[in-house]
């Protein structure tokens, strides 16, 4: 209703249209035009009138209503973030959350520990269980308990209630002393975890689950098993928000706009010099891919309005960052250039060439419609990598929300069908009507058909060879 502010907004929108039009009509081609769009979007988002106190009427009203107290609170929060969060607005108030009390509360035990990971076995809640266990490989760039937030959001609890014997890796948070841990080392960890699960359960083989970068490690492990002639160790696989065909994630996200050869070389040199890539650096990169949601939204809330950031379990998990050892970081960046899961023999694990055409496993793959990190079309490519009989599920959610997708959300829906079409958009058209609700019950049916015969649930966790060491969530997750 203010003529000055209304004119300012119209000028801002007109400037945005002119800038976009200038880029579209320019002689820039391909990736260069994409980079220009990306930089322009950063500039336009930053210059929004709502990001400034004097041109944000809601913030001005708050100053008046609070007698200036909101401005003082915002100033204190800005100073705290400058000192302790490298200038980025805090996204969450983590003080109400504590591991083992209201996060990561599923009952289980650490049954194996080495210098790189702890293996958690979770207690079944059903009188009988399936004989074939499920071993989960979480991302190295986050802590495992994304799948064990509050009990009503816990995928681990859902799996426990499904009669599945579940083992979850909890990666150690490395320091510069562990700079030499690379992809081959993490693959060997998966093999150790699988062997421990097989020994404890008495099963000849396992099912496996890989999420995001944990799925990349899982793919390398499957290729390594096939190269050794031991592919029978893993019967079926589950993949959550995981892209194995690297051009797919590079072409469709902001990451691809900045992943030039020079940028990749600089990133490797930076982590090699420090020994690790810090979690804060990764969080900063992902935040600038979605600045309106992950930066300017909190800028306005925390500083201009003087509100505390929300207390939200998913954001508390996200802020509990981990580090990547320099060698693993370099190995992941090499995957972008080599694309080894679609091009045989470009990747070697422990001296053996990886050829994914030799991997024969059942596959259940999940993608999210609004995922800005691993686009769902790229996740569909992962399903195609394992054949037309693979099941692909498309959830109406983002990167983490498509994984943390418990039943009960009235807005949730998904599509599910075999990955029979070469093109992702053709698959969506052929998948038919969407199914209301969470995909978790659909997965429960799928995994139940592939987990072997039922037997009485174990009364204790671990075994004589691998006794319980301490209660879940273990010790490494606290580092």
C-alpha positions in Angstrom: 0.0 0.0 0.0 3.0 2.3 0.2 3.6 4.1 -3.2 7.4 4.3 -2.7 7.8 0.6 -1.8 5.4 -0.5 -4.6 7.4 1.4 -7.1 10.6 -0.1 -5.7 9.3 -3.6 -6.1 8.2 -3.0 -9.6 11.6 -1.5 -10.5 13.3 -4.6 -8.9 11.1 -7.0 -11.0 11.7 -5.0 -14.1 15.5 -5.1 -13.6 15.3 -8.8 -13.0 13.5 -9.3 -16.4 16.0 -7.1 -18.2 19.0 -8.9 -16.8 17.5 -12.3 -17.6 16.6 -11.1 -21.1 20.1 -9.8 -21.7 21.6 -13.1 -20.8 19.2 -15.1 -23.0 19.8 -12.8 -26.0 23.6 -12.9 -25.6 26.1 -15.0 -27.6 27.0 -17.2 -24.7 26.6 -20.9 -25.3 26.0 -24.0 -23.2 27.7 -24.1 -19.8 28.8 -20.4 -20.1 25.2 -19.3 -20.4 24.2 -21.5 -17.5 26.9 -19.9 -15.3 25.7 -16.5 -16.3 22.2 -17.4 -15.3 23.5 -18.8 -12.0 25.5 -15.7 -11.1 22.6 -13.4 -12.1 20.3 -15.3 -9.9 22.6 -14.9 -6.9 22.8 -11.1 -7.6 19.0 -10.8 -8.1 18.2 -12.7 -4.9 20.7 -10.6 -2.9 19.3 -7.3 -4.1 15.7 -8.1 -3.2 14.2 -5.1 -1.3 13.0 -7.5 1.5 16.6 -8.1 2.5 17.1 -4.5 3.7 15.6 -3.1 6.9 14.4 0.2 5.4 12.6 -1.5 2.5 11.1 -4.4 4.4 7.8 -3.2 5.8 7.3 -6.2 8.0 10.7 -5.6 9.7 10.0 -1.9 10.1 6.6 -2.7 11.8 8.4 -5.2 14.1 10.9 -2.4 15.1 8.0 -0.1 16.0 6.0 -2.8 17.8 8.9 -4.0 19.9 10.3 -0.5 20.6 13.5 -1.4 18.9 14.1 -4.6 20.8 13.9 -6.7 17.6 16.7 -4.6 16.1 18.9 -5.2 19.1 18.2 -9.0 19.1 18.9 -9.1 15.4 22.2 -7.3 15.9 23.3 -9.7 18.6 22.5 -12.7 16.4 24.3 -11.1 13.5 27.4 -10.6 15.7 27.2 -14.2 16.9 27.0 -15.6 13.4 29.9 -13.4 12.2 32.0 -14.8 15.1 30.9 -18.4 15.1 29.2 -19.2 11.8 31.5 -17.5 9.3 28.9 -14.9 8.5 26.1 -17.2 7.4 22.8 -16.9 9.2 22.1 -19.7 11.6 19.4 -22.0 10.3 18.4 -23.7 13.5 18.3 -23.5 17.3 19.9 -26.9 18.2 19.8 -26.5 22.0 16.6 -28.5 22.5 18.1 -31.6 20.8 20.4 -34.2 22.3 21.5 -37.5 20.7 20.2 -40.5 22.5 17.4 -38.5 24.3 15.2 -37.0 21.6 17.3 -37.7 18.5 18.8 -41.1 17.5 16.7 -43.0 20.1 16.2 -46.3 18.3 17.3 -49.3 20.5 20.5 -51.0 19.4 24.1 -51.8 20.1 27.5 -51.1 18.6 28.6 -54.6 17.6 31.8 -53.7 15.8 34.3 -50.8 15.8 37.5 -50.0 14.0 39.3 -46.7 13.3 36.9 -45.7 10.5 33.4 -46.7 11.6 31.1 -48.3 14.2 28.5 -50.8 13.1 25.2 -50.5 14.9 22.8 -53.4 15.1 19.2 -52.4 15.9 16.9 -54.5 18.0 13.9 -55.9 16.2 10.5 -55.0 17.6 8.6 -58.0 16.0 8.5 -61.6 17.4 9.9 -62.9 14.1 12.4 -61.4 11.6 13.5 -62.1 8.1 16.7 -64.2 7.8 18.5 -61.8 5.3 19.8 -58.7 7.1 19.9 -55.1 5.7 23.2 -53.2 5.9 23.0 -49.4 5.5 25.7 -47.2 4.1 25.0 -43.6 5.0 26.7 -40.6 3.5 30.2 -39.7 4.7 29.3 -36.0 4.5 26.6 -36.2 7.3 26.0 -38.3 10.4 23.8 -41.4 10.1 20.9 -40.3 12.3 19.0 -38.6 9.4 17.3 -41.9 9.4 16.7 -41.8 13.1 15.3 -38.4 14.0 12.3 -38.2 16.4 10.6 -41.6 16.7 7.7 -40.6 14.5 10.1 -39.7 11.7 12.6 -42.5 12.2 13.2 -44.7 9.2 15.2 -47.0 11.5 12.1 -47.6 13.7 10.0 -48.3 10.6 12.5 -50.9 9.5 12.6 -52.4 13.0 8.8 -52.7 12.9 9.1 -54.3 9.5 10.8 -57.4 10.8 14.1 -56.6 9.0 17.4 -57.2 10.8 19.1 -53.8 10.4 22.8 -52.9 10.6 23.8 -49.3 10.1 27.3 -47.9 9.7 28.2 -44.8 11.7 31.2 -43.2 10.1 33.9 -41.6 12.2 34.3 -37.8 11.8 37.9 -37.6 10.4 40.5 -35.0 11.2 43.6 -33.9 9.3 45.4 -36.9 10.7 43.1 -39.1 8.6 43.7 -37.2 5.4 44.7 -40.4 3.5 41.4 -42.2 3.9 40.1 -42.7 0.4 37.3 -44.4 -1.5 39.1 -47.8 -1.5 39.4 -47.6 2.3 35.7 -46.9 2.7 34.8 -49.8 0.3 36.8 -52.1 2.6 34.8 -50.8 5.5 31.6 -51.9 3.8 33.0 -55.3 3.2 33.9 -55.6 6.9 30.4 -54.5 7.9 28.8 -57.0 5.6 30.9 -59.8 6.9 30.0 -58.9 10.5 26.3 -58.8 9.7 26.5 -62.2 8.0 28.3 -63.8 10.9 25.9 -62.4 13.5 22.8 -63.4 11.6 24.1 -66.6 10.0 23.0 -65.4 6.6 25.0 -66.2 3.5 24.2 -62.8 1.9 22.7 -59.4 2.8 20.6 -56.6 1.3 22.2 -53.2 1.3 21.0 -49.6 1.4 23.0 -46.6 0.1 22.0 -42.9 0.6 23.5 -40.1 -1.4 27.3 -40.3 -1.2 26.9 -43.5 0.8 25.3 -44.9 -2.3 28.4 -44.0 -4.4 30.5 -45.9 -1.9 28.0 -48.8 -2.2 28.3 -48.8 -6.0 32.1 -48.9 -5.8 31.8 -51.8 -3.3 29.5 -53.8 -5.6 31.8 -53.3 -8.5 34.7 -54.4 -6.4 32.9 -57.5 -5.3 32.0 -58.4 -8.9 35.7 -58.0 -9.9 36.6 -60.5 -7.2 33.9 -62.9 -8.1 32.1 -62.4 -4.8 29.0 -60.6 -6.0 26.8 -63.2 -4.3 27.4 -61.5 -1.0 24.8 -58.8 -1.8 21.4 -59.9 -3.1 19.4 -56.7 -3.3 20.0 -53.0 -3.0 18.2 -49.8 -2.0 19.3 -46.4 -3.2 18.0 -43.1 -1.8 18.7 -39.8 -3.6 21.8 -41.2 -5.2 23.1 -40.3 -8.7 25.7 -42.6 -10.1 25.8 -41.1 -13.7 27.8 -38.0 -12.9 26.9 -35.8 -15.9 23.2 -36.1 -14.8 23.9 -34.3 -11.5 26.3 -31.8 -13.1 24.0 -30.8 -16.0 20.9 -30.2 -13.9 22.2 -28.4 -10.7 24.1 -25.4 -9.7 27.0 -27.6 -8.8 27.6 -28.3 -12.5 27.8 -24.5 -13.1 30.8 -24.2 -10.9 32.5 -27.6 -11.4 35.0 -26.4 -14.1 38.3 -28.3 -14.3 40.1 -25.3 -12.7 37.5 -25.2 -9.9 37.9 -29.0 -9.2 41.7 -28.7 -9.2 41.4 -25.8 -6.7 39.0 -27.7 -4.5 41.4 -30.7 -4.4 44.3 -28.5 -3.5 42.4 -26.7 -0.8 41.4 -29.9 1.0 44.8 -31.5 0.5 46.4 -28.5 2.1 44.1 -28.6 5.1 43.8 -32.4 5.3 40.0 -32.3 5.3 37.1 -30.6 3.7 35.1 -29.1 6.6 31.4 -29.6 7.0 30.9 -25.8 7.2 32.5 -25.4 3.8 30.1 -28.0 2.3 27.1 -26.4 4.0 28.1 -23.0 2.6 28.4 -24.4 -0.9 24.9 -26.0 -0.7 23.4 -22.9 0.8 24.5 -20.7 -2.1 22.8 -23.2 -4.5 19.5 -22.2 -2.9 20.2 -18.7 -1.3 16.5 -17.6 -1.0 15.7 -20.7 1.0 18.9 -21.2 2.9 20.4 -17.7 3.3 18.1 -14.8 2.7 15.1 -16.4 4.4 17.1 -16.7 7.7 18.8 -13.3 7.1 15.3 -11.7 7.3 14.0 -13.9 10.1 17.1 -13.7 12.4 18.4 -10.2 11.8 15.6 -8.0 10.4 12.8 -9.5 12.4 14.9 -10.4 15.4 13.5 -13.9 15.7 15.4 -16.9 16.9 16.0 -19.5 14.2 13.5 -22.4 14.5 14.1 -25.5 16.6 13.7 -28.2 14.0 15.2 -31.7 14.2 16.1 -32.0 10.5 17.9 -28.7 10.6 19.6 -29.7 13.8 20.9 -32.8 12.1 22.0 -30.8 9.1 24.0 -28.4 11.3 25.8 -31.3 13.0 28.4 -31.3 10.3 31.2 -33.8 9.5 34.4 -33.5 7.6 35.7 -35.4 4.5 39.2 -36.6 4.4 41.2 -35.0 1.6 41.8 -38.2 -0.3 38.1 -39.1 -0.3 37.2 -35.6 -1.4 39.7 -35.9 -4.3 38.3 -39.3 -5.2 34.7 -38.0 -5.3 35.8 -35.1 -7.5 37.6 -37.5 -9.8 34.3 -39.3 -10.3 32.8 -36.2 -11.8 35.4 -36.2 -14.6 35.7 -40.0 -15.0 32.0 -41.0 -14.7 33.2 -44.6 -13.9 29.9 -46.2 -13.1 28.7 -45.6 -16.7 32.2 -46.2 -18.2 33.9 -49.5 -17.2 37.4 -49.7 -16.0 38.0 -46.0 -15.3 37.8 -46.5 -11.5 40.1 -48.9 -9.6 39.3 -50.0 -6.0 42.1 -51.7 -4.2 43.8 -52.3 -7.5 40.8 -53.9 -9.3 38.9 -52.2 -12.2 35.2 -51.5 -11.7 32.7 -52.6 -14.3 29.1 -52.1 -13.2 27.8 -54.2 -16.1 29.1 -57.2 -14.1 26.9 -56.2 -11.1 23.7 -58.2 -10.8 21.4 -57.1 -8.0 17.8 -56.2 -7.4 17.4 -52.5 -7.0 14.8 -50.1 -5.4 15.7 -46.5 -6.1 14.1 -43.3 -4.6 14.3 -39.8 -6.0 12.7 -36.5 -5.0 10.8 -34.1 -7.3 12.3 -31.0 -5.8 15.8 -32.3 -5.0 18.3 -29.7 -5.9 21.4 -31.8 -5.0 20.6 -35.1 -6.8 17.9 -34.4 -9.4 15.3 -37.1 -9.7 16.1 -37.6 -13.4 19.7 -38.5 -12.4 18.3 -40.9 -9.7 16.3 -42.6 -12.4 19.5 -43.2 -14.2 20.7 -45.1 -11.2 17.7 -47.4 -11.5 18.4 -47.9 -15.2 22.0 -48.9 -14.4 20.7 -52.0 -12.7 18.3 -53.0 -15.4 14.6 -52.6 -16.5 13.4 -54.7 -13.6 14.6 -52.1 -11.1 11.9 -50.3 -9.2 12.0 -46.5 -9.3 10.0 -44.4 -6.8 9.5 -40.6 -7.2 8.5 -38.9 -4.0 7.1 -35.3 -4.0 9.8 -33.9 -1.8 13.3 -32.6 -1.7 16.7 -34.2 -0.9 16.3 -35.2 2.7 12.5 -35.0 2.9 12.2 -37.7 0.2 14.1 -40.0 2.6 12.4 -38.8 5.8 9.0 -39.5 4.5 6.9 -41.2 7.3 3.3 -42.2 6.8 0.7 -39.6 7.9 1.5 -36.6 5.8 -1.7 -35.8 3.9 0.3 -33.9 1.2 2.7 -36.8 0.4 2.4 -38.8 -2.7 4.7 -40.8 -5.0 4.9 -42.6 -8.3 6.4 -46.2 -8.5 7.0 -48.4 -11.5 9.8 -50.5 -13.1 12.5 -48.5 -14.8 11.5 -49.8 -18.2 11.7 -46.5 -20.2 15.1 -45.1 -21.3 14.0 -41.5 -20.6 13.0 -40.3 -17.1 10.2 -38.1 -18.3 8.8 -41.0 -20.4 8.9 -43.1 -17.3 6.9 -40.5 -15.3 4.2 -40.4 -18.1 4.0 -44.2 -18.2 4.0 -44.6 -14.4 0.3 -43.8 -14.2 -1.6 -42.1 -11.4 0.2 -41.1 -8.3 -0.2 -43.0 -5.1 -1.2 -41.0 -2.0 0.9 -41.1 1.1 4.4 -42.2 1.9 6.4 -44.7 -0.1 7.6 -46.4 3.1 4.8 -49.0 3.1 5.5 -49.7 -0.6 9.1 -50.3 0.2 8.2 -52.5 3.2 6.4 -54.9 0.8 9.3 -54.9 -1.6 11.9 -55.6 0.9 9.8 -58.2 2.7 9.6 -60.3 -0.6 13.4 -60.2 -0.8 14.6 -60.8 2.7 14.3 -64.6 3.0 12.4 -66.8 5.3 11.0 -65.8 8.7 12.5 -67.0 12.0 12.3 -66.1 15.6 13.8 -62.7 16.5 17.1 -62.8 18.4 16.9 -62.2 22.1 20.2 -60.5 22.3 22.2 -58.4 19.8 25.7 -59.2 18.5 27.3 -62.7 18.8 30.1 -64.4 20.7 32.6 -63.2 18.1 31.1 -59.7 17.9 29.7 -58.9 21.3 27.8 -55.7 22.0 30.3 -52.9 22.9 27.9 -50.1 23.9 24.4 -48.8 23.3 23.4 -47.0 20.1 23.9 -44.3 18.9 27.5 -45.2 19.8 30.5 -43.0 20.3 31.7 -41.9 16.8 28.4 -40.0 16.2 29.2 -37.7 19.1 32.6 -36.6 17.7 
